[in-house]
Amino acid sequence: MVMPVAPGGPASPAGSSPVMGSPSPGNQVAGIAKVRQALKLLEQAIADLGSSGEAGAKVLKCIKDLASIAPANQTTAGAESSQLAMLAARARQMAPMLALNRAQGQPGGGAGPQMGGGMNG
């Protein structure tokens, strides 16, 4: 059911509520990280859409606008430590598979392809 909007009042997106006051520094960092994720998705979309059409031009404009508030080269200590924690967790998850690959001598496991040792005949 759509609720009517008071004249002159903005409508908030579905499922969200307007935020009063200023967000905490932690929420600001999380918000900027989400904007960076959105930028990555938009950059991937541009590869599919191209930049010459109407949709591509609008996506490019969004990228430029969002990049001004969340530049890719700007990092925060909280975001860096979070990324490091995610990388460490992924490494722990992948370690058993990598060890199995190494034991079987498969590429990607660090052993590399075996040269020679075949039948010469």
N, C-alpha and C positions, 0 to 999 in steps of 0.2 A: 504494500500500500504506500503510495507516494504522499508525503506530507506537504502541504502548501508552504511556501516560503514567504516570510513577511516582506512586504515591498521594500526594496533597497537592501535587504539582507542577503548575504551570500549563502549558497547551499553548500553543505559539506559533502564530500564523497560518501557513497554508500558504505555503511559499516564503520564510519569514523565519527569522532566527536571533536568539536573545536577545542583547541588547547588554550587555556587562559594563562597569562603570565609568561615568563620566559622559562625555557626548559633548562634542566640541570646540565652541567658540562658533560656528564656522562651520556645523557640523552643526545646532546648536540653531536658528540663524536659518533655515536651509533647512527644518527641521522645522516651525517656526512658519509659514513661508510656505505649506507644504503644508496645514497645518491651516486657514489662511485660505482656500485654494482649496476645501477640503472644505466650509467654511462657505458659500461662495458657491453651491456645488452644492446644498447642503441648503436654502438659501433659495429657490433656483429650484424645488426639489422641493415645498416648502411651497405655492408658488403653484399647483402642479398638484394636490396632495393635499388642500389645505385643512387647517385646524387642528382641525376638530371631530371627525374620526374617530380611531381608535386609532393608525393609522400616522402621521397628522399630528401627534398629541400626542407621540408618541415622537420624531419628527424635531424638533419644537420643543424638547423636553428636551435633545436632543443639541446643538442650536444654542446653547441657553443654557449648557450645560456647556462646550462648546468655546470659546465667546466669552469665557469667564472666563480662559482661558489664552492666547488669541490675539485680543485686542481689535482691532477694525478700525481704530481711530485710532492704534494703536501702530505706528510704522514704525522701521526700522533703516536705517542708512546703506548697508549692503550691499544690502538689498532695494530701496531707492530707486535706487541706481546701476544695479542690474540691470534694474529697470523702465524707467529712462531709456534704457539700452542697447537694450532690446527695442523701445521706441517709435522710437528713431532708426533701427534696422534696418528696421522696418516702413515708416517714411517713405521710406527709400531704395528699398525694393521698390516702393512705390506711386508714386513720383515719375514714372517714365515713363508710366504710365497716366494720371495726372492731367494731365501735359503734353499727351498726345494728346487728352484730353477738352477741354482748353482750346483747343487748335488747331482742334478740330471745333465748338467753341461749345456743347458739351453741358453741361447743368446738373451741378453737383458739381465742375466743373473750375475754378470761380472766375469764369467769364465770365458766367454767369447767362443766363436766357432773353432772347432778343432781342425787343424790343418795336417795333412799327411796321415800316416798310419793306416791308409787304405791298402787294398790289394794292388800290387803292381804286376800287371800281367799282360 
